[in-house]
């Protein structure tokens, strides 16, 4: 999702964070309260706006620092300082950590499948936001199957502006 500055990106991220961490009471008197399971899920959040971007060495050092914090948050031992490997390993270790209940039921395929269905929801949501439309930036060329929701009508109110608001509030 790309949006200009001050259009609710951080608020959207904070909302998702609270949802996935299972903080149900924050959503009392909202539609979500009765329509979301609020089972805690592992969350990986990288805020790139806080990086020191003077040069590529500082960017990499900053990302390693953010990854170190995520390893600590999820109580996982980090065994590499290579940025790409550290991120891939973090995702793998989180998966393994939360996949243990499935492994405990390998002999009972029906139970393992039921548990896997529960955990699928924990492992398949990625939300990227910024002021630059990332599908046009080569940095993300290795990501595929992204859905750019920036202009989807069904989420336009939530994400900052509607066609009606553009026509009413902005000069052509």
N, C-alpha and C positions, 0 to 999 in steps of 0.2 A: 504494500500500500504506500503510495507516495502522496504526500500532502505538503502544502506550504508550511512555513513556520507558524506556530500558534494555532494549529488546526486540530488539536486533540490527539496527536500521536502518542504522547507520553501517557495521557489518561487512558487511552485504549490499551496500551501495554500494561499499565497498572491494573486495569480491570481484568484482563486475561490472567495476569499473575495471581490475583486474589481468587479468581475462579478455579484455576488449576491447583492452587494450594489448599483449596477446600474451605475457604473463609465464608461460609454460607450466611452468617448473620449480617455481613456487610450488604447483602442483597435483599434484606427484608423489605417487603412492600414493593418488590419489583417482579416482573415476569419471570426472571431467571430463578428466583427463589424456589419456585415449585417445578421448574422445568430443566434443572441441571442437577446432576448427581452429587456434586461437591465432594467426590472422593479425591483425597490428595494425590497429586501426580508430581513427578519430578519436573522441575523447571530449570531450564538453562536460559539465562538472560544476559546478553552481552550488549552493553551500552557503548557504542562506538563514538558517541559525541563527547565522551570524557577522555579520549585518547590524545596523547601528545603526538601531533602529526608533523613535527619539524623535519623528520627524515624517516626512512624505512626502518632503521635500527630501533628508534624510539617507538614506532608503531608496534613492531614485533615484541619489544620488551613489555609494552603496556598490555598487549593481548595476552602474553604469557602470565602477567600479573593477574588479569581478570580470570584466566583459566585456573590459576592457583587458588583463587578465592572460591571458584565453583567446585574444585576438587575438595576443598575443606568443607564447604557447605554440605556436600553429599557424602562426606566421610570416606573418601576414596584416596588411595595412595597414588601419587603421580610418579611415573617412572621415566619420563622423558621431558626435555626442555625444547624439543623441536615443536614449533607452534602447530603445524598441521597434524602431526602425530598426537600431540597432547590433546587437541580438540577431538580427533577421531577416537582416541582411547577413552576420553571422558564419556562420550556418548555410548561407547561399547560397555564400559564399566557400569554406567547407570542402568543400561539395559539388563546386564547380567544381574545386578543387584536387585532389580525389581522383577526379574524373570525367575528368581529362585522358587517362588511358589509353583510355577509350572514344572520346573525341574523336579520338585518334590513329588510330583504326581505322574512321572513318566510311565509308570506301570498301569495307571488308570487313565486311559486315553480320553475317556469322556470328561472326567474331571479336569484333566490338563487342558482340554479344548475350552471348557467353560471359563477357566482361569485366564487362558490366553485371550479370550474375547474381552474380558474385563481389562486386561493390560494393553490391548491394542489401542485403546483410547488414550493411554498414557504416552504412547511413543510416536504418534504420527501427526503432530500439529506443529508447524513452524510458521511464525509470523515475522516478517521482515518489514520494517518501515523506515522511512526517511524522506528527505525533501527532494531527492533525485529519483527519477523513475529507474529502478535498478535493472529492468530488462534491457535498457539501452546502455548499460555500463558494463564494460568488459570484465570487471572484477567478478561478476556473478555468472560468467559464461559456463562454468562447470555445473551450475545448478540447472536442472531441467524439471519440467512439469510444474512450473510455478503458475499459480493463478493470480493474476494482477487484479485485485479487487478495487483498485483506485476509482474506477468509473462504474461500478456495478450499481444499478438503480436500487436494489434491495438493501444495500448498506449505506447509501449516500447520506442519509440523515445522521446515522451514527458516526460517520467518518468526516464530518465537517461541513459539507454543503450539498445542496440539491440544485438541480437545474433551475427550479423556480427562484431559489435564493441568488444564484448567479445572475439571472436576468433582472431580478429586482434590485440587487444591491451593488452590482458592478457595472461600470461603463463598458460599452462594447469594445 
